[in-house]
C-alpha cells in the first residue's frame, strides 16, 4: 500500500474497517473495558492463542474456553498457553458449528489465521498453492454448554473465517435463553466465499434476543443500523452484539 492508498484508507480505518490487528482495530481496547473477574469467556477460533494470552495478561481471574480445530495450530495454542497453568483455561481441539461431525478445512499453514472451511484464492496463492485439506471435528455450542453445565457466557468471541453464522446457529438455544451476554464476531471477505450475509445474521440475532449492535473501531464502539446495506462490503471489521440489559456494562 503506497502513501496515497494509505491516505484514502484512513476513513475506513477510523470506522473500524481495514485493520486485522486487534491492537489497532479496537478489539483489545474493548477487552480492557469489558472483561472483569468471574466472567466466562469463549474464544472460538483461538488460532495460536494470541487473543487468549492477551485476555489472561489482563490479570482478571475468569474462565476461558478456547476452540481450535486444526491439529497443528492446536499444538501451538497449547504450547503458547502452557505457562499459565490455569485450571480455568479449557483448550478444545475442535471447532464450533451448527452440526456435529467432521468437516474438511483448507489449511494454508499450520498456524495461519486464514485457515478456513472455505477456499480463498488469495491465501492459496500466498501459500504458493501448497495448502492442504484436513479433516477437523466440529461440535455445537449448545451441546458444549450443556455438557459442561455452563450457566452463562459473559463474552463469546468468534473468528472463524466465514463460518461465524454457523457458530451462531449452533448456539441458538443458549442465545434464546439469554445466557450469552455479549458476542463479538469477525466480518471479512471470507463471508463472500461462504455465501453469508452480515445483515441476515444481525436480523437473526435480533429475532432471538434483544441485541444492540456496534462495530469496534480504534477509538471505541460505533453503533450500527442492521438494515443499512452499505455495511455489506466484506471489509475486515469486528462487530459486537450486546444484550440490551447488559449494555451499561459494555
Phi and psi in degrees as GROMACS dihedral restraints (atoms count N, CA, C in turn):
[ dihedral_restraints ]
;  ai    aj    ak    al  type     phi  dphi    fc
    3     4     5     6     1   -84.0    20    10
    4     5     6     7     1   178.9    20    10
    6     7     8     9     1   -61.5    20    10
    7     8     9    10     1   -39.7    20    10
    9    10    11    12     1   -67.3    20    10
   10    11    12    13     1   -42.4    20    10
   12    13    14    15     1   -63.3    20    10
   13    14    15    16     1   -38.4    20    10
   15    16    17    18     1   -63.5    20    10
   16    17    18    19     1   -41.1    20    10
   18    19    20    21     1   -64.0    20    10
   19    20    21    22     1   -42.7    20    10
   21    22    23    24     1   -68.4    20    10
   22    23    24    25     1   -24.3    20    10
   24    25    26    27     1   -84.0    20    10
   25    26    27    28     1   -11.0    20    10
   27    28    29    30     1   -56.1    20    10
   28    29    30    31     1   -46.1    20    10
   30    31    32    33     1   -56.8    20    10
   31    32    33    34     1   -43.0    20    10
   33    34    35    36     1   -62.0    20    10
   34    35    36    37     1   -42.3    20    10
   36    37    38    39     1   -62.7    20    10
   37    38    39    40     1   -41.5    20    10
   39    40    41    42     1   -68.4    20    10
   40    41    42    43     1   -23.4    20    10
   42    43    44    45     1   -94.8    20    10
   43    44    45    46     1    10.6    20    10
   45    46    47    48     1    83.8    20    10
   46    47    48    49     1    18.2    20    10
   48    49    50    51     1  -122.3    20    10
   49    50    51    52     1   122.3    20    10
   51    52    53    54     1   138.1    20    10
   52    53    54    55     1   -58.2    20    10
   54    55    56    57     1   -78.7    20    10
   55    56    57    58     1   131.9    20    10
   57    58    59    60     1   -94.1    20    10
   58    59    60    61     1   -17.4    20    10
   60    61    62    63     1   -73.6    20    10
   61    62    63    64     1   123.2    20    10
   63    64    65    66     1   -64.0    20    10
   64    65    66    67     1   -18.9    20    10
   66    67    68    69     1   -73.3    20    10
   67    68    69    70     1   -23.9    20    10
   69    70    71    72     1  -108.2    20    10
   70    71    72    73     1   -24.0    20    10
   72    73    74    75     1   -97.3    20    10
   73    74    75    76     1     0.6    20    10
   75    76    77    78     1   102.8    20    10
   76    77    78    79     1    -5.8    20    10
   78    79    80    81     1   -64.0    20    10
   79    80    81    82     1   -50.4    20    10
   81    82    83    84     1   -67.3    20    10
   82    83    84    85     1   -35.1    20    10
   84    85    86    87     1   -58.4    20    10
   85    86    87    88     1   -44.3    20    10
   87    88    89    90     1   -64.8    20    10
   88    89    90    91     1   -43.2    20    10
   90    91    92    93     1   -58.1    20    10
   91    92    93    94     1   -42.2    20    10
   93    94    95    96     1   -62.0    20    10
   94    95    96    97     1   -35.2    20    10
   96    97    98    99     1   -84.7    20    10
   97    98    99   100     1   -26.1    20    10
   99   100   101   102     1   -99.4    20    10
  100   101   102   103     1   -43.5    20    10
  102   103   104   105     1   -69.4    20    10
  103   104   105   106     1   141.3    20    10
  105   106   107   108     1  -144.5    20    10
  106   107   108   109     1   166.5    20    10
  108   109   110   111     1   -59.2    20    10
  109   110   111   112     1   141.6    20    10
  111   112   113   114     1    91.1    20    10
  112   113   114   115     1    -6.5    20    10
  114   115   116   117     1   -73.1    20    10
  115   116   117   118     1   156.5    20    10
  117   118   119   120     1  -107.7    20    10
  118   119   120   121     1   121.7    20    10
  120   121   122   123     1  -121.2    20    10
  121   122   123   124     1   133.9    20    10
  123   124   125   126     1  -110.2    20    10
  124   125   126   127     1   127.4    20    10
  126   127   128   129     1  -111.8    20    10
  127   128   129   130     1    94.3    20    10
  129   130   131   132     1   -95.3    20    10
  130   131   132   133     1   115.8    20    10
  132   133   134   135     1    89.6    20    10
  133   134   135   136     1    53.2    20    10
  135   136   137   138     1   -73.0    20    10
  136   137   138   139     1   -18.6    20    10
  138   139   140   141     1    54.4    20    10
  139   140   141   142     1  -131.2    20    10
  141   142   143   144     1   -89.6    20    10
  142   143   144   145     1     0.6    20    10
  144   145   146   147     1    99.7    20    10
  145   146   147   148     1    10.0    20    10
  147   148   149   150     1   -60.4    20    10
  148   149   150   151     1   -44.8    20    10
  150   151   152   153     1   -64.2    20    10
  151   152   153   154     1   -44.4    20    10
  153   154   155   156     1   -63.7    20    10
  154   155   156   157     1   -41.8    20    10
  156   157   158   159     1   -62.2    20    10
  157   158   159   160     1   -38.2    20    10
  159   160   161   162     1   -65.6    20    10
  160   161   162   163     1   -43.3    20    10
  162   163   164   165     1   -57.0    20    10
  163   164   165   166     1   -46.9    20    10
  165   166   167   168     1   -68.7    20    10
  166   167   168   169     1   -29.6    20    10
  168   169   170   171     1   -68.7    20    10
  169   170   171   172     1   -18.2    20    10
  171   172   173   174     1   -71.1    20    10
  172   173   174   175     1   -14.6    20    10
  174   175   176   177     1    72.1    20    10
  175   176   177   178     1    27.8    20    10
  177   178   179   180     1  -109.1    20    10
  178   179   180   181     1   106.8    20    10
  180   181   182   183     1   -55.8    20    10
  181   182   183   184     1   120.4    20    10
  183   184   185   186     1  -151.2    20    10
  184   185   186   187     1   175.1    20    10
  186   187   188   189     1  -105.7    20    10
  187   188   189   190     1   121.1    20    10
  189   190   191   192     1  -118.7    20    10
  190   191   192   193     1   125.9    20    10
  192   193   194   195     1  -114.8    20    10
  193   194   195   196     1   119.9    20    10
  195   196   197   198     1  -110.5    20    10
  196   197   198   199     1   141.2    20    10
  198   199   200   201     1  -128.7    20    10
  199   200   201   202     1   122.3    20    10
  201   202   203   204     1  -145.8    20    10
  202   203   204   205     1   114.6    20    10
  204   205   206   207     1   -82.6    20    10
  205   206   207   208     1   -26.0    20    10
  207   208   209   210     1   -77.5    20    10
  208   209   210   211     1   125.4    20    10
  210   211   212   213     1   -58.4    20    10
  211   212   213   214     1   -48.6    20    10
  213   214   215   216     1   -64.9    20    10
  214   215   216   217     1   -39.4    20    10
  216   217   218   219     1   -66.8    20    10
  217   218   219   220     1   -39.2    20    10
  219   220   221   222     1   -63.3    20    10
  220   221   222   223     1   -37.6    20    10
  222   223   224   225     1   -61.7    20    10
  223   224   225   226     1   -40.0    20    10
  225   226   227   228     1   -68.7    20    10
  226   227   228   229     1   -41.3    20    10
  228   229   230   231     1   -56.7    20    10
  229   230   231   232     1   -48.3    20    10
  231   232   233   234     1   -61.9    20    10
  232   233   234   235     1   -41.7    20    10
  234   235   236   237     1   -65.9    20    10
  235   236   237   238     1   -40.3    20    10
  237   238   239   240     1   -69.3    20    10
  238   239   240   241     1   -24.0    20    10
  240   241   242   243     1  -102.7    20    10
  241   242   243   244     1     2.5    20    10
  243   244   245   246     1   -62.0    20    10
  244   245   246   247     1   -33.3    20    10
  246   247   248   249     1   -65.7    20    10
  247   248   249   250     1   -23.3    20    10
  249   250   251   252     1   -76.6    20    10
  250   251   252   253     1   -33.7    20    10
  252   253   254   255     1    50.3    20    10
  253   254   255   256     1    36.8    20    10
  255   256   257   258     1   -99.4    20    10
  256   257   258   259     1   122.7    20    10
  258   259   260   261     1   -63.6    20    10
  259   260   261   262     1   -17.6    20    10
  261   262   263   264     1   -90.0    20    10
  262   263   264   265     1    10.0    20    10
  264   265   266   267     1  -109.1    20    10
  265   266   267   268     1   114.9    20    10
  267   268   269   270     1  -107.5    20    10
  268   269   270   271     1   120.8    20    10
  270   271   272   273     1  -105.9    20    10
  271   272   273   274     1   126.8    20    10
  273   274   275   276     1  -123.3    20    10
  274   275   276   277     1   120.9    20    10
  276   277   278   279     1   -87.5    20    10
  277   278   279   280     1    56.5    20    10
  279   280   281   282     1  -156.8    20    10
  280   281   282   283     1   161.8    20    10
  282   283   284   285     1   -99.8    20    10
  283   284   285   286     1   176.8    20    10
  285   286   287   288     1  -115.4    20    10
  286   287   288   289     1   143.1    20    10
  288   289   290   291     1  -151.7    20    10
  289   290   291   292     1  -162.8    20    10
  291   292   293   294     1   -98.1    20    10
  292   293   294   295     1     1.4    20    10
  294   295   296   297     1  -152.4    20    10
  295   296   297   298     1   160.5    20    10
  297   298   299   300     1   -95.5    20    10
  298   299   300   301     1   136.8    20    10
  300   301   302   303     1   148.2    20    10
  301   302   303   304     1  -173.4    20    10
  303   304   305   306     1   -93.4    20    10
  304   305   306   307     1   143.5    20    10
  306   307   308   309     1  -135.4    20    10
  307   308   309   310     1   151.4    20    10
  309   310   311   312     1   -88.7    20    10
  310   311   312   313     1   128.1    20    10
  312   313   314   315     1  -107.0    20    10
  313   314   315   316     1   148.3    20    10
  315   316   317   318     1   -87.6    20    10
  316   317   318   319     1   116.2    20    10
  318   319   320   321     1  -108.0    20    10
  319   320   321   322     1   110.3    20    10
  321   322   323   324     1   -84.2    20    10
  322   323   324   325     1   -29.6    20    10
  324   325   326   327     1  -165.0    20    10
  325   326   327   328     1   161.6    20    10
  327   328   329   330     1   -54.7    20    10
  328   329   330   331     1   -39.1    20    10
  330   331   332   333     1  -107.9    20    10
  331   332   333   334     1    14.3    20    10
  333   334   335   336     1   -72.4    20    10
  334   335   336   337     1   134.6    20    10
  336   337   338   339     1   -73.1    20    10
  337   338   339   340     1    -9.7    20    10
  339   340   341   342     1   -90.3    20    10
  340   341   342   343     1    -4.0    20    10
  342   343   344   345     1   -57.3    20    10
  343   344   345   346     1   136.8    20    10
  345   346   347   348     1  -156.7    20    10
  346   347   348   349     1   164.0    20    10
  348   349   350   351     1   -76.9    20    10
  349   350   351   352     1    -7.1    20    10
  351   352   353   354     1  -121.7    20    10
  352   353   354   355     1   138.0    20    10
  354   355   356   357     1   -72.7    20    10
  355   356   357   358     1   138.4    20    10
  357   358   359   360     1  -133.2    20    10
  358   359   360   361     1   114.8    20    10
  360   361   362   363     1   -61.8    20    10
  361   362   363   364     1   -33.8    20    10
  363   364   365   366     1   -64.5    20    10
  364   365   366   367     1   -46.5    20    10
  366   367   368   369     1   -71.0    20    10
  367   368   369   370     1   -29.5    20    10
  369   370   371   372     1   -65.0    20    10
  370   371   372   373     1   -42.0    20    10
  372   373   374   375     1   -66.1    20    10
  373   374   375   376     1   -40.8    20    10
  375   376   377   378     1   -61.8    20    10
  376   377   378   379     1   -30.5    20    10
  378   379   380   381     1   -90.0    20    10
  379   380   381   382     1    12.1    20    10
  381   382   383   384     1    55.0    20    10
  382   383   384   385     1    32.3    20    10
  384   385   386   387     1    58.6    20    10
  385   386   387   388     1    28.3    20    10
  387   388   389   390     1   -98.8    20    10
  388   389   390   391     1    16.6    20    10
  390   391   392   393     1   -69.0    20    10
  391   392   393   394     1   166.7    20    10
  393   394   395   396     1  -139.4    20    10
  394   395   396   397     1   167.2    20    10
  396   397   398   399     1  -102.3    20    10
  397   398   399   400     1   140.6    20    10
  399   400   401   402     1  -138.2    20    10
  400   401   402   403     1   131.9    20    10
  402   403   404   405     1   -73.3    20    10
  403   404   405   406     1   132.2    20    10
  405   406   407   408     1  -133.6    20    10
  406   407   408   409     1   150.6    20    10
  408   409   410   411     1   -93.0    20    10
  409   410   411   412     1   143.8    20    10
  411   412   413   414     1  -132.5    20    10
  412   413   414   415     1   146.7    20    10
  414   415   416   417     1  -130.1    20    10
  415   416   417   418     1  -176.7    20    10
  417   418   419   420     1  -110.1    20    10
  418   419   420   421     1   143.6    20    10
  420   421   422   423     1   -59.3    20    10
  421   422   423   424     1   -41.2    20    10
  423   424   425   426     1   -57.1    20    10
  424   425   426   427     1   -42.5    20    10
  426   427   428   429     1   -68.7    20    10
  427   428   429   430     1   -40.7    20    10
  429   430   431   432     1   -63.9    20    10
  430   431   432   433     1   -45.6    20    10
  432   433   434   435     1   -59.5    20    10
  433   434   435   436     1   -42.6    20    10
  435   436   437   438     1   -65.8    20    10
  436   437   438   439     1   -41.5    20    10
  438   439   440   441     1   -68.2    20    10
  439   440   441   442     1   -28.8    20    10
  441   442   443   444     1   -96.3    20    10
  442   443   444   445     1    -6.0    20    10
  444   445   446   447     1    65.8    20    10
  445   446   447   448     1    35.5    20    10
  447   448   449   450     1   -82.2    20    10
  448   449   450   451     1   124.2    20    10
  450   451   452   453     1   -86.2    20    10
  451   452   453   454     1   -34.5    20    10
  453   454   455   456     1  -150.0    20    10
  454   455   456   457     1   136.6    20    10
  456   457   458   459     1  -107.1    20    10
  457   458   459   460     1   115.3    20    10
  459   460   461   462     1   -74.3    20    10
  460   461   462   463     1   -35.0    20    10
  462   463   464   465     1  -149.9    20    10
  463   464   465   466     1   122.2    20    10
  465   466   467   468     1  -115.0    20    10
  466   467   468   469     1   111.2    20    10
  468   469   470   471     1  -103.0    20    10
  469   470   471   472     1   129.5    20    10
  471   472   473   474     1  -125.5    20    10
  472   473   474   475     1   118.2    20    10
  474   475   476   477     1  -137.8    20    10
  475   476   477   478     1    84.8    20    10
  477   478   479   480     1  -130.6    20    10
  478   479   480   481     1    28.6    20    10
  480   481   482   483     1    50.2    20    10
  481   482   483   484     1    62.3    20    10
  483   484   485   486     1    95.6    20    10
  484   485   486   487     1    -7.4    20    10
  486   487   488   489     1  -102.3    20    10
  487   488   489   490     1    12.8    20    10
  489   490   491   492     1   -58.1    20    10
  490   491   492   493     1   -41.6    20    10
  492   493   494   495     1   -61.4    20    10
  493   494   495   496     1   -40.8    20    10
  495   496   497   498     1   -65.1    20    10
  496   497   498   499     1   -38.3    20    10
  498   499   500   501     1   -60.7    20    10
  499   500   501   502     1   -43.4    20    10
  501   502   503   504     1   -62.8    20    10
  502   503   504   505     1   -44.0    20    10
  504   505   506   507     1   -61.0    20    10
  505   506   507   508     1   -35.4    20    10
  507   508   509   510     1   -75.7    20    10
  508   509   510   511     1    -2.5    20    10
  510   511   512   513     1  -115.0    20    10
  511   512   513   514     1    15.3    20    10
  513   514   515   516     1   -56.9    20    10
  514   515   516   517     1   -47.5    20    10
  516   517   518   519     1   -61.7    20    10
  517   518   519   520     1   -42.4    20    10
  519   520   521   522     1   -67.5    20    10
  520   521   522   523     1   -38.2    20    10
  522   523   524   525     1   -68.9    20    10
  523   524   525   526     1   -47.5    20    10
  525   526   527   528     1   -61.3    20    10
  526   527   528   529     1   -30.4    20    10
  528   529   530   531     1   -82.6    20    10
  529   530   531   532     1     2.2    20    10
  531   532   533   534     1    74.5    20    10
  532   533   534   535     1    24.2    20    10
  534   535   536   537     1  -101.1    20    10
  535   536   537   538     1    11.6    20    10
  537   538   539   540     1  -123.8    20    10
  538   539   540   541     1   112.5    20    10
  540   541   542   543     1   -80.9    20    10
  541   542   543   544     1   -32.9    20    10
  543   544   545   546     1  -151.0    20    10
  544   545   546   547     1   132.3    20    10
  546   547   548   549     1  -122.1    20    10
  547   548   549   550     1   128.3    20    10
  549   550   551   552     1  -111.6    20    10
  550   551   552   553     1   129.1    20    10
  552   553   554   555     1  -134.8    20    10
  553   554   555   556     1   143.3    20    10
  555   556   557   558     1   -84.9    20    10
  556   557   558   559     1   146.3    20    10
  558   559   560   561     1  -130.4    20    10
  559   560   561   562     1   130.6    20    10
  561   562   563   564     1  -159.5    20    10
  562   563   564   565     1  -169.0    20    10
  564   565   566   567     1   -74.4    20    10
  565   566   567   568     1    -3.7    20    10
  567   568   569   570     1   -66.1    20    10
  568   569   570   571     1   -26.6    20    10
  570   571   572   573     1   -62.7    20    10
  571   572   573   574     1   -31.5    20    10
  573   574   575   576     1   -66.6    20    10
  574   575   576   577     1   -39.2    20    10
  576   577   578   579     1   -68.0    20    10
  577   578   579   580     1   -35.4    20    10
  579   580   581   582     1   -85.5    20    10
  580   581   582   583     1    -8.5    20    10
  582   583   584   585     1    72.9    20    10
  583   584   585   586     1    25.0    20    10
  585   586   587   588     1  -102.7    20    10
  586   587   588   589     1   156.2    20    10
  588   589   590   591     1  -118.3    20    10
  589   590   591   592     1   131.3    20    10
  591   592   593   594     1   -60.1    20    10
  592   593   594   595     1   -43.9    20    10
  594   595   596   597     1   -66.7    20    10
  595   596   597   598     1   -37.8    20    10
  597   598   599   600     1   -64.6    20    10
  598   599   600   601     1   -40.1    20    10
  600   601   602   603     1   -66.4    20    10
  601   602   603   604     1   -42.5    20    10
  603   604   605   606     1   -62.3    20    10
  604   605   606   607     1   -42.2    20    10
  606   607   608   609     1   -64.4    20    10
  607   608   609   610     1   -39.9    20    10
  609   610   611   612     1   -61.9    20    10
  610   611   612   613     1   -48.1    20    10
  612   613   614   615     1   -60.9    20    10
  613   614   615   616     1   -37.6    20    10
  615   616   617   618     1   -68.9    20    10
  616   617   618   619     1   -29.9    20    10
  618   619   620   621     1   -70.0    20    10
  619   620   621   622     1   -32.7    20    10
  621   622   623   624     1   -83.3    20    10
  622   623   624   625     1   -33.0    20    10
  624   625   626   627     1  -153.8    20    10
  625   626   627   628     1   167.1    20    10
  627   628   629   630     1   -88.0    20    10
  628   629   630   631     1    90.8    20    10
  630   631   632   633     1  -105.9    20    10
  631   632   633   634     1   145.8    20    10
  633   634   635   636     1  -107.2    20    10
  634   635   636   637     1   144.0    20    10
  636   637   638   639     1  -114.7    20    10
  637   638   639   640     1   142.5    20    10
  639   640   641   642     1  -140.5    20    10
  640   641   642   643     1   153.2    20    10
  642   643   644   645     1  -106.4    20    10
  643   644   645   646     1   133.7    20    10
  645   646   647   648     1   -75.1    20    10
  646   647   648   649     1   138.0    20    10
  648   649   650   651     1  -132.2    20    10
  649   650   651   652     1   167.4    20    10
  651   652   653   654     1   -60.8    20    10
  652   653   654   655     1   -21.3    20    10
  654   655   656   657     1  -106.6    20    10
  655   656   657   658     1    -2.1    20    10
  657   658   659   660     1   144.3    20    10
  658   659   660   661     1  -159.9    20    10
  660   661   662   663     1   -94.2    20    10
  661   662   663   664     1   134.5    20    10
  663   664   665   666     1  -111.1    20    10
  664   665   666   667     1   116.5    20    10
  666   667   668   669     1   -60.8    20    10
  667   668   669   670     1   141.7    20    10
  669   670   671   672     1  -125.1    20    10
  670   671   672   673     1   154.2    20    10
  672   673   674   675     1  -101.9    20    10
  673   674   675   676     1   117.6    20    10
  675   676   677   678     1   -57.8    20    10
  676   677   678   679     1   -27.0    20    10
  678   679   680   681     1  -100.7    20    10
  679   680   681   682     1    16.1    20    10
  681   682   683   684     1   -85.2    20    10
  682   683   684   685     1   108.4    20    10
  684   685   686   687     1   -67.8    20    10
  685   686   687   688     1   -13.1    20    10
  687   688   689   690     1   -65.5    20    10
  688   689   690   691     1   -18.6    20    10
  690   691   692   693     1   -68.6    20    10
  691   692   693   694     1   -24.9    20    10
  693   694   695   696     1   -82.4    20    10
  694   695   696   697     1    68.5    20    10
  696   697   698   699     1  -116.9    20    10
  697   698   699   700     1    -3.7    20    10
  699   700   701   702     1    62.3    20    10
  700   701   702   703     1    19.4    20    10
  702   703   704   705     1   -83.6    20    10
  703   704   705   706     1   139.3    20    10
  705   706   707   708     1   -57.2    20    10
  706   707   708   709     1   124.4    20    10
  708   709   710   711     1  -161.0    20    10
  709   710   711   712     1   167.7    20    10
  711   712   713   714     1  -128.7    20    10
  712   713   714   715     1   130.9    20    10
  714   715   716   717     1  -112.7    20    10
  715   716   717   718     1   151.0    20    10
  717   718   719   720     1  -120.2    20    10
  718   719   720   721     1   130.6    20    10
  720   721   722   723     1  -112.6    20    10
  721   722   723   724     1   118.6    20    10
  723   724   725   726     1  -118.3    20    10
  724   725   726   727     1   129.2    20    10
  726   727   728   729     1   -57.1    20    10
  727   728   729   730     1   136.4    20    10
  729   730   731   732     1   -53.1    20    10
  730   731   732   733     1   -44.4    20    10
  732   733   734   735     1   -73.0    20    10
  733   734   735   736     1    -9.4    20    10
  735   736   737   738     1  -104.0    20    10
  736   737   738   739     1     0.6    20    10
  738   739   740   741     1   -65.2    20    10
  739   740   741   742     1   -31.7    20    10
  741   742   743   744     1   -67.1    20    10
  742   743   744   745     1   -21.5    20    10
  744   745   746   747     1   -88.9    20    10
  745   746   747   748     1    -6.4    20    10
